[in-house]
Amino acid sequence: RPFVTLTYAQSLDGKISGIGGKQLRLSCEESMIMTHRLRTYHDGIMVGIGTIINDDPRLTESKINQPQPIILDSELRFPLSAKLLTSNECKSPWIFTSHNCDNEKRKILEQLGAKVIPIDSDQIGQLSLTHLLSILHIQPFSINHLMVEGGARIIQSFLKNELIDLLIVTTAPVFVGPEAISAT
């Protein structure tokens, strides 16, 4: 499997996003520079569909190496207007989904440049991270170093399944409150 770096920013009370997944700015300028620098050492950047829907990131490193955006989306909810599909500044995403995904939506996403890859699910119906990591490491994907940036469900799954080689947590000096979403 690839070497996996899990990185995220949290508040002092361990929260990574606001109520309902609302985006919080927890990273300072220096932290953002570090994150972009870290991206240059990785072949791929993984986030879940919640991050795509809530934050609409481009998942780029602006100057040097452009890592491959890798999205986990078991129900194929990927928005057709997402920056990963519409921006010329980023690579087209690889979207990993379940075998019973919506084939019409899959065709549309592929016409827009995404690569949609159905994979096995685990015992509780989530995409199998073990299976995903084993196929990411081989041809045609060849991901040797993977940076996982969240959201909460992916962070929790990687921690629970002990699939992390390096953990980097940045803590912002703020309290968000009990209603917000925590990393663990």
C-alpha positions, 0 to 999 in steps of 0.5 A: 500500500502507499505511505499514508500521511493524515493531516488536518487542522483542529480547534483546541476542543478537537473540532475540524468543522462547524455545525453540519460540516460548515467550513471553518478557517482553522489554519493560519497562513504558515499552516497553509504554506506547510500543507501546500509544501507537504502536498509536493511530497505526495502523489495523491491527495484524498478527501471525502465527498463531504469535503467536496460538497462543503468546501469545493477545493481544487486540491492543488499545490500551486507551484510545483508537483500537482498531486492526483485528487482522489475522492471517496464517494460511495453514493456518487454525489459528486457535484457536476459544478465542482472546481475539480471538474471545471478548473484548468488549474487542477488535475481531473479527479479519480472518484472511487465509488461503490459497484452499485453507483448511478451509471448515468451519473458515472458517464456524465462525470467521465465525459467531464474528465473524471475517472470513476472507479467502483471498488468493494465495500466493507462489512458496514457498507463503506468503501473498503480502505484496505482494498482502495489502498492496495489498488492505488499502489499498483498500475495504472494508479501508482500512488506511492505517497498518499496525503489524506486531508479529511473530512471527519469520516475519512479521518476517523476511518483511517485512524480506526483501521490503523492505516496511517504512517504519519499523522500531522495535526495543526491546532488552532488556538480557538474553541469552536463548541460542542455542536461542531464536528470533531476529528475523532 
